[in-house]
Amino acid sequence: MFKTLFIFVMAALSACAAPVPTPATQPASSTKTADVEIDNFTFKPQRLVIHPGTRVRWTNKDDVPHTATSSEKKFDSKTLDTDESFSFQFDDIGTFRYFCAVHPHMTGEIVVTKE
């Protein structure tokens, strides 16, 4: 009888327990995204400070095409028309300067720091 009662109690307790998440139900990614808006022939913000592993997304809100092109050739958005976006994940610490290849006077920088 004790064995039957034990089995009954264990079954009841397991039925009340919250489901344990499996790897399939875990969040897919913890990557953070920071946005840079391209508008009125400027990158906003012009200088962005982020942590390693952050993805930066440039979105062209201007009426003319622009690019986000790395001065060190680490990334190149190609030409972005109005409302088009380009993303790049920054994993290394450092300062990464970029410009618009169509309008080279447009410049910006991404600063990746652990602090």
N, C-alpha and C positions, 0 to 999 in steps of 0.2 A: 504494500500500500504506500509506503514512504517513497518508493521508487516512482510509482505512478503520479503521486502528488508533485514530486520534484520535476518530472517531465512536463506536467501541466503548467507549473509555475514558470519554468524556463521558456516554454512556448508562448505563454502570455507576455512575459517580459520582452521577448524578441519581437513580438508583434507590435509592441508599443514603442520600440526604439526607433529613433530617427534614421532614415536611410544614410548610409555612408557614401559620400561621393566617390565615384570611380574616376579613373583618369579621363574618360570620355566626357565627364560632366565638369571637370575642372576648367577654370578660365583658360582660353587659348593662348593669350599673350599678355604680358605686363608691360609691353613697350609703350612708352609715353610719346605723345605727338605734340609738337609745337608748331604753330602756324605763322607764316610770313605772308602778308598780303602785298601784292604788286598793284599799285594804284598811283595815278598821277605821276608816272615816271619815277617812282620811288619804291624801295622795299621798306615795309613797315612790320616790325621794327627794323631799323637799319643795322642794329647790333643786337644779337640774340645770344643770351648765355643759357646753356643747357648742361645736363649731365650725360655721361656716356650711355649709349643705348637708346637715346632719344631720337625719334624720327621727326625730321623737319619737313613740313608740307608748304610749298609755295603755291599760291593760287593767284592767277592773273585776273584782277578786277578792272583792268584798264581796257580801253576801247581799241588798243593796238597790241600787236604781238610783242612778247618779251621772252627772255630766257633767264634761268638761274644757272650760271656757268662758273665752276670753280676756277680760281686763278691758278691752282696747283693741279688742275686736270683730274680731280677726284670724283667730280660729278658734273653732269650737263643735262639740263632738262630738255634740250632741243627747244623748238619754238612753241610757246604756249599761247593759244588764242584766248579770247575772253572766256572766263570761268573754267579754264582748264587748270589742272594741278599737276605737280610733280613732287615726289617724296624721296628723301634720302636719309638713311639711318647713320648717325654719327657714333662710332664706337671708340674712337681714339681721342685722347686729350690733346688740346691745341686750339689754335685760332685758324679758322678756315675762311679766307676771303673769297668773295664771288662778285660777279658783275652780270649785266645783261649784254649778251653778245650783239644784239641789235642796237642797243644804246649804251655804249661802254662807259658813259659818264655815270650810269646807275651802278652803285656799288653797295655791298653789304658784307657783314661778317658774322660767322657763327663761332662762339667761344665755348668750347667743351671743357668743363672743369669738374673735379670731384667735390668741390666745396659749394 
